Amino acid sequence: MRHRNAFTPIVVAAALAGFALPPLSAQGAAPRSEAELRAFYQRSCSGCHGEDGSATAADGRKLKGRDFTSEKDMHGTTDQSLATTIRKGLFFGMAMPAYKHELTEEEALILVRNILRKARKGEPILAPASAMAKSR
């Protein structure tokens, strides 16, 4: 089962109507904190990439998700290419949904540089409880 967030129906309806929605934090606000981006990862990415980023979740294995904890998987990938993939998705959202309506370019880069690049197998990418409540 592909992980969907609460905004997917709104984004789909807006796209069908020809509207482009800005990222949630794009209205002149500062980018979300690392804690909030960790909460975003847990809510939106861990279903396939696993709680620790190792892609050992069932959907991650089935779809051959990128293992952020593996030097081999991460070798040769740039921060920018990973951020672009996060925002655009893969295979028209069938393999991985696009998060361009949820994350700004800057937030995607912060997620890559400060969280995914530092992921370690067996160490969950957790957010403080306060960030989980704030990001909903």
DSSP file (Angstrom, degrees, kcal/mol; ACC not computed):
  #  RESIDUE AA STRUCTURE BP1 BP2  ACC     N-H-->O    O-->H-N    N-H-->O    O-->H-N    TCO  KAPPA ALPHA  PHI   PSI    X-CA   Y-CA   Z-CA
    1    1 A M              0   0    0      0, 0.0     2,-0.3     0, 0.0    58,-0.1   0.000 360.0 360.0 360.0 129.3    0.0    0.0    0.0
    2    2 A R        -     0   0    0      1,-0.1     2,-0.4    57,-0.0    94,-0.1  -0.572 360.0-116.9 -78.4 137.6    1.4    3.4   -1.0
    3    3 A H        -     0   0    0     -2,-0.3     2,-0.3    41,-0.1    -1,-0.1  -0.591  35.0-173.5 -76.4 128.3    1.7    5.9    1.8
    4    4 A R        -     0   0    0     -2,-0.4     2,-0.2    39,-0.0    -1,-0.0  -0.907  13.9-137.8-120.2 150.5   -0.5    9.0    1.2
    5    5 A N    >   -     0   0    0     -2,-0.3     3,-1.4     1,-0.1    39,-0.0  -0.557  32.3-100.2-101.4 173.4   -0.7   12.2    3.3
    6    6 A A  T 3  S+     0   0    0      1,-0.3     4,-0.3    -2,-0.2    -1,-0.1   0.695 117.5  56.8 -66.5 -20.0   -3.7   14.1    4.3
    7    7 A F  T 3> S+     0   0    0      1,-0.2     4,-2.7     2,-0.1    -1,-0.3   0.533  76.6  95.7 -91.0  -6.5   -3.3   16.7    1.5
    8    8 A T  H <> S+     0   0    0     -3,-1.4     4,-2.7     1,-0.2     5,-0.2   0.902  84.3  48.2 -54.9 -48.6   -3.3   14.3   -1.4
    9    9 A P  H  > S+     0   0    0      0, 0.0     4,-2.4     0, 0.0    -1,-0.2   0.894 113.8  48.3 -61.4 -37.1   -7.0   14.7   -2.3
   10   10 A I  H  > S+     0   0    0     -4,-0.3     4,-2.5    -3,-0.2    -2,-0.2   0.927 112.9  47.2 -65.8 -45.1   -6.7   18.5   -2.1
   11   11 A V  H  X S+     0   0    0     -4,-2.7     4,-2.5     2,-0.2    -1,-0.2   0.910 113.4  48.2 -64.0 -43.3   -3.6   18.5   -4.3
   12   12 A V  H  X S+     0   0    0     -4,-2.7     4,-2.5    -5,-0.2     5,-0.2   0.928 112.6  48.2 -63.9 -45.5   -5.2   16.1   -6.9
   13   13 A A  H  X S+     0   0    0     -4,-2.4     4,-1.6    -5,-0.2    -2,-0.2   0.908 113.0  48.1 -62.3 -41.6   -8.4   18.2   -7.0
   14   14 A A  H  <>S+     0   0    0     -4,-2.5     5,-3.1     2,-0.2     4,-0.5   0.901 111.3  50.3 -65.9 -40.5   -6.4   21.4   -7.4
   15   15 A A  H ><5S+     0   0    0     -4,-2.5     3,-1.0     1,-0.2    -2,-0.2   0.915 110.1  49.9 -64.2 -42.3   -4.2   19.9  -10.2
   16   16 A L  H 3<5S+     0   0    0     -4,-2.5    -1,-0.2     1,-0.3    -2,-0.2   0.835 110.5  50.6 -65.0 -31.4   -7.3   18.7  -12.0
   17   17 A A  T 3<5S-     0   0    0     -4,-1.6    -1,-0.3    -5,-0.2    -2,-0.2   0.522 121.4-109.2 -83.9  -4.9   -8.8   22.1  -11.8
   18   18 A G  T < 5S+     0   0    0     -3,-1.0     2,-0.3    -4,-0.5    -3,-0.2   0.616  73.8 134.2  89.5  13.6   -5.6   23.7  -13.1
   19   19 A F      < -     0   0    0     -5,-3.1     2,-0.6    -6,-0.2    -1,-0.3  -0.738  45.7-147.7 -96.7 145.5   -4.4   25.3   -9.9
   20   20 A A        -     0   0    0     -2,-0.3    -9,-0.0    -5,-0.0    -5,-0.0  -0.961  14.2-150.7-109.8 120.3   -0.9   25.1   -8.6
   21   21 A L        -     0   0    0     -2,-0.6     3,-0.1   -10,-0.1   -10,-0.0  -0.733  14.3-127.0 -90.2 136.8   -0.7   25.0   -4.8
   22   22 A P        -     0   0    0      0, 0.0     5,-0.1     0, 0.0    82,-0.1  -0.417  41.4 -83.1 -73.9 157.7    2.4   26.5   -3.2
   23   23 A P    >   -     0   0    0      0, 0.0     3,-2.2     0, 0.0    79,-0.2  -0.271  46.6-108.5 -55.6 150.6    4.3   24.4   -0.6
   24   24 A L  T 3  S+     0   0    0     77,-0.9     3,-0.4     1,-0.3    78,-0.1   0.801 118.1  39.2 -57.0 -32.7    2.7   24.6    2.8
   25   25 A S  T 3  S+     0   0    0     77,-0.3     4,-0.4     1,-0.2    -1,-0.3   0.243  90.5  95.9-100.8  14.3    5.5   26.7    4.2
   26   26 A A    <   +     0   0    0     -3,-2.2     2,-1.9     1,-0.2    -1,-0.2   0.462  48.1 100.8 -86.7  -0.5    6.1   28.8    1.1
   27   27 A Q  S    S-     0   0    0     -3,-0.4    -1,-0.2    -4,-0.2     3,-0.1  -0.286 117.1 -70.0 -85.4  56.6    4.0   31.8    2.1
   28   28 A G  S    S+     0   0    0     -2,-1.9    -1,-0.2     1,-0.3     2,-0.1   0.463  98.9 132.3  77.5   1.5    7.0   33.9    3.2
   29   29 A A        -     0   0    0     -4,-0.4    -1,-0.3     1,-0.1     3,-0.1  -0.458  64.6-100.2 -84.3 157.4    7.6   31.8    6.2
   30   30 A A        -     0   0    0     -2,-0.1    -1,-0.1     1,-0.1     3,-0.1  -0.367  53.7 -85.8 -67.3 154.9   11.0   30.5    7.3
   31   31 A P        -     0   0    0      0, 0.0    -1,-0.1     0, 0.0    72,-0.0  -0.236  55.6 -89.7 -60.5 154.4   11.7   26.8    6.3
   32   32 A R        -     0   0    0      1,-0.1    -7,-0.0    -3,-0.1     5,-0.0  -0.246  48.9-100.4 -62.9 154.2   10.4   24.2    8.8
   33   33 A S     >  -     0   0    0      1,-0.1     4,-2.2    -3,-0.1     5,-0.2  -0.208  29.4-107.4 -70.6 164.6   12.8   23.1   11.5
   34   34 A E  H  > S+     0   0    0      1,-0.2     4,-2.3     2,-0.2     5,-0.2   0.882 122.2  55.3 -60.6 -37.5   14.8   19.9   11.4
   35   35 A A  H  > S+     0   0    0      1,-0.2     4,-1.9     2,-0.2    -1,-0.2   0.909 108.4  47.5 -62.2 -41.7   12.5   18.5   14.0
   36   36 A E  H  > S+     0   0    0      1,-0.2     4,-2.1     2,-0.2    -1,-0.2   0.865 111.4  50.9 -67.8 -35.4    9.5   19.3   11.8
   37   37 A L  H  X S+     0   0    0     -4,-2.2     4,-2.4     2,-0.2    -2,-0.2   0.840 107.2  53.4 -71.5 -32.0   11.2   17.7    8.8
   38   38 A R  H  X S+     0   0    0     -4,-2.3     4,-2.4     2,-0.2    -2,-0.2   0.902 109.0  49.4 -64.1 -40.6   11.9   14.6   10.9
   39   39 A A  H  X S+     0   0    0     -4,-1.9     4,-2.3     2,-0.2    -2,-0.2   0.900 109.3  52.2 -64.0 -40.5    8.2   14.4   11.7
   40   40 A F  H  X S+     0   0    0     -4,-2.1     4,-3.2     2,-0.2     5,-0.5   0.925 108.6  51.0 -59.8 -45.1    7.5   14.8    7.9
   41   41 A Y  H  X>S+     0   0    0     -4,-2.4     4,-2.7     1,-0.2     5,-2.0   0.946 111.0  47.6 -57.9 -49.4    9.9   11.9    7.2
   42   42 A Q  H  <5S+     0   0    0     -4,-2.4    -1,-0.2     1,-0.2    -2,-0.2   0.899 119.1  40.2 -59.5 -41.5    8.1    9.7    9.8
   43   43 A R  H  <5S+     0   0    0     -4,-2.3    -2,-0.2    -5,-0.2    -1,-0.2   0.867 131.8  20.5 -75.4 -38.7    4.7   10.6    8.4
   44   44 A S  H  <5S+     0   0    0     -4,-3.2    -3,-0.2    -5,-0.2    -2,-0.2   0.682 130.4  28.5-110.8 -21.9    5.4   10.6    4.7
   45   45 A C  T >X5S+     0   0    0     -4,-2.7     4,-2.8    -5,-0.5     3,-1.4   0.719  96.2  75.9-116.1 -29.0    8.6    8.6    4.0
   46   46 A S  H 3><S+     0   0    0     -5,-2.0     4,-1.5     1,-0.3    14,-0.1   0.729  81.1  74.0 -66.9 -21.0    9.0    5.9    6.6
   47   47 A G  H 34 S+     0   0    0      1,-0.2    12,-0.6     2,-0.2    13,-0.4   0.842 119.3  14.1 -59.1 -32.7    6.3    3.6    5.1
   48   48 A C  H <4 S+     0   0    0     -3,-1.4     9,-0.4    11,-0.2    -2,-0.2   0.750 133.7  44.0-108.4 -39.7    8.7    2.8    2.2
   49   49 A H  H  < S-     0   0    0     -4,-2.8     6,-3.1     1,-0.1     7,-0.3   0.516 107.3-122.8 -89.5  -4.2   12.1    3.9    3.4
   50   50 A G    ><  -     0   0    0     -4,-1.5     3,-0.9    -5,-0.4    -1,-0.1   0.155  29.4 -76.0  82.3 159.1   11.8    2.5    6.9
   51   51 A E  T 3  S+     0   0    0      1,-0.3    74,-3.7    -5,-0.1    -1,-0.2   0.784 134.7  38.4 -62.8 -27.2   12.0    4.3   10.3
   52   52 A D  T 3  S-     0   0    0     72,-0.3    -1,-0.3    -6,-0.1    71,-0.2   0.430 116.3-108.0-104.3   0.2   15.8    4.4   10.0
   53   53 A G  S <  S+     0   0    0     -3,-0.9    15,-2.7    -4,-0.3    16,-0.6   0.550  85.2 120.2  88.5   7.4   16.0    5.2    6.2
   54   54 A S  S    S-     0   0    0     13,-0.2    -4,-0.2    14,-0.2    13,-0.1   0.428  74.8-126.9 -89.0   2.1   17.3    1.7    5.3
   55   55 A A        +     0   0    0     -6,-3.1    -5,-0.2    11,-0.1    10,-0.2   0.812  68.8 131.1  59.9  32.6   14.3    0.9    3.0
   56   56 A T        +     0   0    0     -7,-0.3    -7,-0.1     4,-0.1    -1,-0.1   0.482  33.7 111.5 -95.1  -2.4   13.6   -2.4    4.8
   57   57 A A  S  > S-     0   0    0     -9,-0.4     4,-2.3   -11,-0.1     5,-0.2  -0.324  85.9-106.1 -63.2 155.9    9.9   -1.7    5.1
   58   58 A A  H  > S+     0   0    0      1,-0.2     4,-2.3     2,-0.2     5,-0.2   0.904 121.3  44.7 -54.2 -48.0    7.8   -4.0    3.0
   59   59 A D  H  > S+     0   0    0    -12,-0.6     4,-2.7     1,-0.2    -1,-0.2   0.866 110.4  56.4 -65.8 -34.6    6.9   -1.4    0.4
   60   60 A G  H  4>S+     0   0    0    -13,-0.4     5,-3.1     2,-0.2     4,-0.4   0.907 110.5  43.1 -62.9 -42.3   10.6   -0.3    0.3
   61   61 A R  H ><5S+     0   0    0     -4,-2.3     3,-0.7     3,-0.2    -2,-0.2   0.925 115.0  49.8 -68.2 -44.0   11.8   -3.8   -0.6
   62   62 A K  H 3<5S+     0   0    0     -4,-2.3    -2,-0.2    -5,-0.2    -1,-0.2   0.906 119.5  36.3 -62.1 -43.0    9.0   -4.3   -3.1
   63   63 A L  T 3<5S-     0   0    0     -4,-2.7    -1,-0.2    -5,-0.2    -2,-0.2   0.384 109.6-120.2 -92.5   3.5    9.7   -1.0   -4.9
   64   64 A K  T < 5 -     0   0    0     -3,-0.7    -3,-0.2    -4,-0.4    -4,-0.1   0.938  41.7-164.1  55.8  50.8   13.5   -1.2   -4.4
   65   65 A G      < -     0   0    0     -5,-3.1     2,-0.2   -10,-0.2    -1,-0.1  -0.232  27.1 -90.7 -63.7 153.6   13.5    2.1   -2.4
   66   66 A R        -     0   0    0      1,-0.1     2,-0.9     2,-0.0   -11,-0.1  -0.464  32.3-136.3 -68.7 133.4   16.8    3.9   -1.8
   67   67 A D    >   -     0   0    0     -2,-0.2     3,-1.3     1,-0.1   -13,-0.2  -0.829  15.0-168.4 -91.6 105.2   18.6    2.9    1.3
   68   68 A F  T 3  S+     0   0    0    -15,-2.7   -14,-0.2    -2,-0.9    51,-0.2   0.651  84.9  58.7 -70.6 -14.4   19.8    6.2    2.8
   69   69 A T  T 3  S+     0   0    0    -16,-0.6     2,-0.6    51,-0.1    52,-0.3   0.531  88.3  90.3 -90.7  -6.3   22.0    4.3    5.3
   70   70 A S    <>  -     0   0    0     -3,-1.3     4,-2.1     1,-0.2     5,-0.2  -0.807  61.0-157.8 -98.6 121.5   24.0    2.5    2.5
   71   71 A E  H  > S+     0   0    0     -2,-0.6     4,-1.6     1,-0.2    -1,-0.2   0.883  98.2  54.8 -59.1 -37.7   27.1    4.2    1.2
   72   72 A K  H  4 S+     0   0    0      1,-0.2    -1,-0.2     2,-0.2     3,-0.1   0.932 110.1  44.1 -62.6 -46.5   26.7    2.1   -2.0
   73   73 A D  H  4 S+     0   0    0      1,-0.2    -1,-0.2    -6,-0.2    -2,-0.2   0.837 119.2  43.0 -66.8 -33.1   23.1    3.4   -2.6
   74   74 A M  H >< S+     0   0    0     -4,-2.1     3,-1.8    -7,-0.2    -1,-0.2   0.634  86.3 113.5 -90.2 -15.2   24.0    7.0   -1.8
   75   75 A H  T 3< S+     0   0    0     -4,-1.6     3,-0.1     1,-0.3    -3,-0.0  -0.344  85.3  10.9 -61.2 131.2   27.3    7.0   -3.8
   76   76 A G  T 3  S+     0   0    0      1,-0.3     2,-0.4    -2,-0.1    -1,-0.3   0.403  96.7 120.5  84.1  -3.3   27.2    9.3   -6.7
   77   77 A T    <   -     0   0    0     -3,-1.8    -1,-0.3     4,-0.0     2,-0.2  -0.788  53.5-142.8 -94.5 137.7   23.9   11.0   -5.8
   78   78 A T     >  -     0   0    0     -2,-0.4     4,-2.1     1,-0.1     5,-0.2  -0.605  20.6-119.3 -93.4 158.3   23.9   14.7   -5.3
   79   79 A D  H  > S+     0   0    0     -2,-0.2     4,-2.6     1,-0.2     5,-0.2   0.909 116.4  53.0 -58.1 -41.9   21.9   16.5   -2.6
   80   80 A Q  H  > S+     0   0    0      1,-0.2     4,-2.5     2,-0.2    -1,-0.2   0.901 107.2  49.8 -64.1 -41.4   20.1   18.4   -5.4
   81   81 A S  H  > S+     0   0    0      2,-0.2     4,-2.1     1,-0.2    -1,-0.2   0.892 112.5  47.6 -66.8 -37.6   19.1   15.2   -7.3
   82   82 A L  H  X S+     0   0    0     -4,-2.1     4,-2.4     2,-0.2    -2,-0.2   0.921 112.3  49.2 -66.7 -43.2   17.7   13.7   -4.1
   83   83 A A  H  X S+     0   0    0     -4,-2.6     4,-2.1     1,-0.2    -2,-0.2   0.895 110.8  51.0 -62.6 -39.7   15.8   16.9   -3.3
   84   84 A T  H  X S+     0   0    0     -4,-2.5     4,-2.7     2,-0.2     5,-0.3   0.914 109.6  49.8 -63.7 -43.1   14.4   17.0   -6.8
   85   85 A T  H  X S+     0   0    0     -4,-2.1     4,-2.9     1,-0.2    -2,-0.2   0.906 109.4  52.1 -62.0 -42.0   13.3   13.4   -6.6
   86   86 A I  H  < S+     0   0    0     -4,-2.4    13,-1.8     1,-0.2    -1,-0.2   0.918 116.3  39.7 -60.0 -43.4   11.6   14.1   -3.3
   87   87 A R  H  < S+     0   0    0     -4,-2.1    13,-1.3    11,-0.2    -2,-0.2   0.824 125.9  34.3 -78.9 -31.3    9.7   17.1   -4.8
   88   88 A K  H  < S-     0   0    0     -4,-2.7    10,-0.3    10,-0.2    -3,-0.2   0.713  95.7-148.2 -96.9 -22.7    8.9   15.4   -8.2
   89   89 A G     <  -     0   0    0     -4,-2.9     2,-0.4    -5,-0.3    -1,-0.2  -0.267  23.5 -78.3  80.4-175.3    8.4   11.8   -7.2
   90   90 A L  B > >S-A   96   0A   0      6,-2.1     5,-1.6     1,-0.2     6,-1.4  -0.987  97.5  -0.3-130.2 138.3    9.2    8.8   -9.3
   91   91 A F  G > 5S-     0   0    0     -2,-0.4     3,-2.0     1,-0.2    -1,-0.2   0.918 130.2 -52.0  51.8  53.5    7.2    7.3  -12.2
   92   92 A F  G 3 5S-     0   0    0      1,-0.3    -1,-0.2     2,-0.1    -3,-0.1   0.802 105.6 -56.8  57.8  32.7    4.4    9.8  -12.1
   93   93 A G  G < 5S+     0   0    0     -3,-0.5    -1,-0.3     3,-0.4    -2,-0.2   0.452 118.0 107.9  82.1   0.0    3.9    9.2   -8.4
   94   94 A M  T < 5S+     0   0    0     -3,-2.0    -3,-0.2    -4,-0.3    -2,-0.1   0.868  90.7  27.5 -79.0 -35.8    3.3    5.5   -8.8
   95   95 A A  S   <S+     0   0    0     -5,-1.6    -4,-0.2     1,-0.4    -1,-0.1   0.803 144.1   1.7 -91.6 -34.6    6.7    4.4   -7.3
   96   96 A M  B    S-A   90   0A   0     -6,-1.4    -6,-2.1    -8,-0.1    -3,-0.4  -0.936  78.9-122.3-153.0 128.0    7.1    7.5   -5.1
   97   97 A P        -     0   0    0      0, 0.0     2,-0.3     0, 0.0    -8,-0.3  -0.298  29.7-111.6 -68.7 156.4    4.6   10.4   -4.6
   98   98 A A        -     0   0    0    -10,-0.3   -11,-0.2    -9,-0.1     3,-0.2  -0.678  22.2-167.9 -85.3 141.2    5.8   13.9   -5.3
   99   99 A Y    >>  +     0   0    0    -13,-1.8     4,-2.5    -2,-0.3     3,-1.1   0.000  50.3 118.6-117.5  27.4    6.0   16.2   -2.3
  100  100 A K  T 34 S+     0   0    0    -13,-1.3    -1,-0.1     1,-0.3   -13,-0.1   0.729  78.3  51.7 -67.0 -20.5    6.4   19.5   -4.1
  101  101 A H  T 34 S+     0   0    0     -3,-0.2   -77,-0.9   -14,-0.1    -1,-0.3   0.575 116.4  39.5 -90.0 -10.1    3.2   20.7   -2.5
  102  102 A E  T <4 S+     0   0    0     -3,-1.1     2,-0.4   -79,-0.2   -77,-0.3   0.706 117.2  42.0-106.9 -28.5    4.4   19.9    0.9
  103  103 A L     <  -     0   0    0     -4,-2.5    -1,-0.2   -79,-0.1     2,-0.1  -0.961  68.9-137.8-126.3 138.3    8.1   20.9    0.8
  104  104 A T     >  -     0   0    0     -2,-0.4     4,-2.4     1,-0.1     5,-0.2  -0.389  37.8-103.8 -77.4 168.6    9.9   23.9   -0.6
  105  105 A E  H  > S+     0   0    0      1,-0.2     4,-2.2     2,-0.2     5,-0.2   0.919 124.4  51.5 -58.5 -43.4   13.1   23.3   -2.5
  106  106 A E  H  > S+     0   0    0      1,-0.2     4,-2.2     2,-0.2    -1,-0.2   0.907 109.6  48.7 -62.5 -42.7   15.0   24.6    0.6
  107  107 A E  H  > S+     0   0    0      2,-0.2     4,-2.7     1,-0.2    -1,-0.2   0.892 109.2  52.6 -65.8 -39.0   13.2   22.2    2.9
  108  108 A A  H  X S+     0   0    0     -4,-2.4     4,-2.2     1,-0.2    -1,-0.2   0.908 110.5  48.3 -62.4 -40.9   13.8   19.3    0.6
  109  109 A L  H  X S+     0   0    0     -4,-2.2     4,-3.1     2,-0.2     5,-0.3   0.891 110.7  50.3 -67.2 -38.9   17.5   20.1    0.7
  110  110 A I  H  X>S+     0   0    0     -4,-2.2     4,-2.7     2,-0.2     5,-0.5   0.922 109.9  51.6 -62.7 -43.3   17.5   20.5    4.5
  111  111 A L  I  X>S+     0   0    0     -4,-2.7     5,-2.7     2,-0.2     4,-1.2   0.920 115.1  42.4 -57.9 -45.2   15.8   17.0    4.7
  112  112 A V  I  <>S+     0   0    0     -4,-2.2     5,-2.6     3,-0.2     6,-0.2   0.969 121.4  38.1 -66.5 -53.8   18.5   15.5    2.4
  113  113 A R  I  <5S+     0   0    0     -4,-3.1    -2,-0.2     1,-0.2    -3,-0.2   0.886 126.9  30.8 -70.0 -41.5   21.6   17.2    4.0
  114  114 A N  I  <5S+     0   0    0     -4,-2.7    -1,-0.2    -5,-0.3    -3,-0.2   0.634 134.5  17.2 -97.6 -14.9   20.7   17.2    7.7
  115  115 A I  I ><<S+     0   0    0     -4,-1.2     3,-0.5    -5,-0.5     4,-0.3   0.724 123.8  40.1-122.3 -60.0   18.6   14.0    8.0
  116  116 A L  G > <S+     0   0    0     -5,-2.7     3,-1.3     1,-0.2    -3,-0.2   0.901 114.9  51.6 -66.7 -41.0   18.9   11.5    5.1
  117  117 A R  G 3 <S+     0   0    0     -5,-2.6    -1,-0.2    -6,-0.3    -4,-0.1   0.724 114.0  46.3 -66.7 -19.8   22.7   11.9    4.6
  118  118 A K  G <  S+     0   0    0     -3,-0.5    -1,-0.3    -6,-0.2    -2,-0.2   0.346  83.1 128.3-103.5   4.8   23.1   11.3    8.4
  119  119 A A    <   -     0   0    0     -3,-1.3     2,-0.4    -4,-0.3   -66,-0.1  -0.349  39.8-163.8 -64.5 140.0   20.8    8.3    8.6
  120  120 A R  B >   -B  123   0B   0      3,-0.5     3,-2.4   -68,-0.1   -66,-0.1  -0.992  28.0-102.4-129.3 134.5   22.3    5.2   10.2
  121  121 A K  T 3  S+     0   0    0     -2,-0.4   -68,-0.1   -52,-0.3     0, 0.0  -0.278 108.6  16.1 -54.9 130.9   20.9    1.6   10.0
  122  122 A G  T 3  S+     0   0    0      1,-0.1    -1,-0.3     0, 0.0   -69,-0.1   0.362 101.7 102.6  86.3  -5.1   19.1    0.7   13.2
  123  123 A E  B <  S-B  120   0B   0     -3,-2.4    -3,-0.5   -71,-0.2    -1,-0.1  -0.886  70.8-136.1-112.9 100.2   18.8    4.4   14.4
  124  124 A P        -     0   0    0      0, 0.0     2,-1.4     0, 0.0   -72,-0.3  -0.173  13.7-122.2 -56.4 143.1   15.2    5.6   13.7
  125  125 A I        +     0   0    0    -74,-3.7     2,-0.3   -75,-0.1   -83,-0.1  -0.730  50.2 176.8 -84.6  92.6   14.8    9.1   12.2
  126  126 A L        -     0   0    0     -2,-1.4   -87,-0.1   -85,-0.1   -88,-0.1  -0.674  24.8-151.8-105.4 154.5   12.7   10.4   15.0
  127  127 A A        -     0   0    0     -2,-0.3   -92,-0.1   -89,-0.2   -91,-0.1  -0.913  34.7 -97.5-117.0 149.2   11.2   13.8   15.8
  128  128 A P    >>  -     0   0    0      0, 0.0     4,-1.7     0, 0.0     3,-0.9  -0.315  38.1-112.1 -59.2 151.0   10.4   15.1   19.2
  129  129 A A  H 3> S+     0   0    0      1,-0.3     4,-2.1     2,-0.2     5,-0.2   0.835 117.6  59.7 -56.0 -34.0    6.7   14.6   20.2
  130  130 A S  H 3> S+     0   0    0      1,-0.2     4,-1.9     2,-0.2    -1,-0.3   0.868 105.1  48.3 -64.8 -35.9    6.2   18.4   20.0
  131  131 A A  H <> S+     0   0    0     -3,-0.9     4,-2.1     2,-0.2    -1,-0.2   0.859 107.8  55.0 -72.7 -35.1    7.3   18.5   16.3
  132  132 A M  H  < S+     0   0    0     -4,-1.7     4,-0.5     1,-0.2    -2,-0.2   0.935 111.8  43.7 -61.9 -45.4    5.0   15.5   15.5
  133  133 A A  H >< S+     0   0    0     -4,-2.1     3,-0.7     1,-0.2    -2,-0.2   0.888 114.7  49.8 -66.6 -39.3    2.0   17.5   16.9
  134  134 A K  H 3< S+     0   0    0     -4,-1.9    -1,-0.2     1,-0.2    -2,-0.2   0.823 106.3  55.4 -69.9 -32.6    3.0   20.7   15.2
  135  135 A S  T 3<        0   0    0     -4,-2.1    -1,-0.2     1,-0.2    -2,-0.2   0.528 360.0 360.0 -83.1  -4.8    3.5   19.2   11.8
  136  136 A R    <         0   0    0     -3,-0.7    -1,-0.2    -4,-0.5    -2,-0.1   0.473 360.0 360.0 -80.6 360.0    0.0   17.7   11.6
